[in-house]
Amino acid sequence: MNQHSDAGHTARQFIIADDHPLFRNALRLSIQQNFPNAEIFEACDMQSLQQCVAEHPHCDLLLLDLHMPGAHGFSGLIFLSGQYPQLPVMVVSANEKPEIMCRAIDHGACGFLPKSAPVEQIAQALQGTLRGEIWLPPTVAERYESGGTADDSEVADVIATLTPQQFRVATMLAEGLLNKQIAYEMQVTEATVKAHLTALFRKLDVNSRTQAVLALSRLDVEAPGQFIPPQKPNTETSPLN
């Protein structure tokens, strides 16, 4: 934890990871209201987030949007929890289904903050997680206490062991990209992509791309759409961004 002086208190360091600049700015303002001298770093996708976390691995709190470009469902959260177990990660999402919030905690999040949360609740969430508490909206917290572990824990265990390159390959595979497309995006050879896929298949205990995609789909999270969460509980959107 960061130990710089902040008017007699510990100065905090935060990472805000969200692909929407307006929402990053809103979170920044909320943090500054509660921690005036805090250092705040920002990332707009998984690639820039990995670099940011590597440069600031001892931040007090990472605020992570589930639907970051370069992540697939819970994969970003799981990967970061595996690579940086000392870094507290609070999920911030417009997807406010209680089961999604509970699964986030099961996959290593220290809290789940709905994007529709009022200013007072944001302050409570930040302060609670910095005290080491697991923070959920009160009604969801009651549900979580009586809930079970996520049924996709085996796939999650695999994601947590992937290298950064293997993680990128897994994400693009889940998005339906072909080997040559993955190679182009990563600026590597197709042979390198095939080597990463072989390692991924072995870890997932599968024999084909289709089986791997099906396994990774167990980490899907329904896309929330825009900044405002769906008003109808039966609204359905594609699980892939």
Buried (B, 14 or more C-beta within 10 A) or exposed (E): EBEEEBEEEBBBBBBBBBBBEEBBEBBBEBBEEBBEEBBBBBBBBBBBBBEBBEEBEEBBBBBBBBBBBBBBBBBBBBBBBBBBEEBBBBBBBBBBBBEBBBBBBBBBBBBBBBBEBEEEBBBBBBEBBBEEBBBBBEEBBEBBEEBEEBEBEEBBEBBBEBEBBBBBBBBBBBBEBEBEBBBEBBEBEBEBBBBBBEBBBEBBEBEEBEEBBBBBBBBBBBBBEEEEBBEEEEEEEEBEB
